[in-house]
Amino acid sequence: MRKFIIVFIVAFILVLSGCQSQNDLTEITNQINENKATLQANTNKMIQLDALLKEMKEKVDSYIPTFLERGSAFCCDTGIEYYDEAKDLMILTPALTNIRIEFKGKLPVQITMNEQRGLVHFYFNGELGSDGNITKEFILGYEAVSKLALERAGIKDIVLDLGNGMALVRVNGEPSKLTGSSLKIREDFEKLVFTVTLGK
């Protein structure tokens, strides 16, 4: 009888420990499944957030112009071009570059100011060529360049220090193929004295 009791107790302990092991295994499996579900939910949220951020970036980019073209002071009431009649002074304030360009006289209707970030160029537009296309000639421009790059290239002739590690340099235009009054308009524009300062 004593042997039976000992065997029964040992068997009971083994069964009990087996049940405990089974319970532990079930609990661990449940915890793993919960963690997998949480990870999947967080992954889905990250994917949604990534898509939302991408959509927001596209919307922001669509509202920020990367290229502007203005015909002249006579065509667009944008605030980018202003002619002070009392001083006979043309004031250009590009939208994408923090500079202000001034010169005596008016901006001819044939001259357009095109800009991208860190770049302002002037073109002659308007003469009908023999090929039936409107002539567009690059006259001159200003470009923001890294001061370190200018220093390494040995270029010291800068127009304006932009104060952000960049400096503005003047870029000369292409040789002209214009003739007559169109050529005179371009040449007169090239002879103007441009004052370039930081925008306000």
VENBEL-V940941 format. One record per residue. N is the residue number from 0. RES is the residue in one small letter. D_LAST is the distance of its C-alpha to the last C-alpha in Angstrom with 1 decimal. Layout:
n->[N,N]
res->[RES,RES]
d_last->[D_LAST,D_LAST]
This chain:
n->[0,1,2,3,4,5,6,7,8,9,10,11,12,13,14,15,16,17,18,19,20,21,22,23,24,25,26,27,28,29,30,31,32,33,34,35,36,37,38,39,40,41,42,43,44,45,46,47,48,49,50,51,52,53,54,55,56,57,58,59,60,61,62,63,64,65,66,67,68,69,70,71,72,73,74,75,76,77,78,79,80,81,82,83,84,85,86,87,88,89,90,91,92,93,94,95,96,97,98,99,100,101,102,103,104,105,106,107,108,109,110,111,112,113,114,115,116,117,118,119,120,121,122,123,124,125,126,127,128,129,130,131,132,133,134,135,136,137,138,139,140,141,142,143,144,145,146,147,148,149,150,151,152,153,154,155,156,157,158,159,160,161,162,163,164,165,166,167,168,169,170,171,172,173,174,175,176,177,178,179,180,181,182,183,184,185,186,187,188,189,190,191,192,193,194,195,196,197,198,199]
res->[m,r,k,f,i,i,v,f,i,v,a,f,i,l,v,l,s,g,c,q,s,q,n,d,l,t,e,i,t,n,q,i,n,e,n,k,a,t,l,q,a,n,t,n,k,m,i,q,l,d,a,l,l,k,e,m,k,e,k,v,d,s,y,i,p,t,f,l,e,r,g,s,a,f,c,c,d,t,g,i,e,y,y,d,e,a,k,d,l,m,i,l,t,p,a,l,t,n,i,r,i,e,f,k,g,k,l,p,v,q,i,t,m,n,e,q,r,g,l,v,h,f,y,f,n,g,e,l,g,s,d,g,n,i,t,k,e,f,i,l,g,y,e,a,v,s,k,l,a,l,e,r,a,g,i,k,d,i,v,l,d,l,g,n,g,m,a,l,v,r,v,n,g,e,p,s,k,l,t,g,s,s,l,k,i,r,e,d,f,e,k,l,v,f,t,v,t,l,g,k]
d_last->[104.3,102.3,101.2,100.2,98.1,96.4,95.8,94.5,92.1,90.8,90.4,88.6,86.2,85.5,84.9,82.7,80.7,80.4,79.1,76.6,75.4,75.2,73.2,70.8,70.4,69.7,67.1,65.4,65.4,63.9,61.2,60.3,60.2,57.9,55.6,55.6,54.7,51.9,50.6,50.8,49.0,46.2,46.0,45.8,43.0,41.1,41.6,40.4,37.3,36.6,37.0,34.8,32.0,32.4,32.3,29.2,27.5,28.6,27.3,23.8,23.9,25.1,22.1,19.5,19.7,20.5,20.9,19.5,21.0,20.2,22.9,21.3,19.7,23.2,23.7,20.9,19.0,16.3,13.0,12.5,14.3,14.5,17.1,17.1,20.9,21.3,19.6,20.7,17.3,16.1,12.4,11.9,9.1,11.3,11.5,12.9,11.2,7.7,8.0,8.0,11.7,13.4,17.2,19.9,21.8,21.6,21.2,24.9,25.9,27.6,24.4,22.5,19.3,20.1,17.9,18.7,17.0,16.2,17.7,17.0,20.3,21.6,25.2,27.8,29.4,32.3,35.5,38.4,40.1,43.9,43.5,42.2,38.7,35.5,34.3,31.0,30.2,27.3,26.1,23.4,20.5,18.0,18.6,17.4,20.5,21.7,21.9,25.3,26.5,25.4,27.3,30.3,30.4,30.2,27.2,25.4,23.8,20.1,17.3,14.5,14.8,12.5,13.7,15.4,18.6,17.4,17.0,16.3,19.6,20.7,23.5,26.2,27.7,31.2,34.0,34.3,37.3,36.3,38.6,38.9,36.1,33.9,34.2,33.2,30.0,29.0,30.1,28.3,25.0,25.6,26.2,22.9,20.7,17.3,14.5,12.1,9.1,6.6,3.8,0.0]
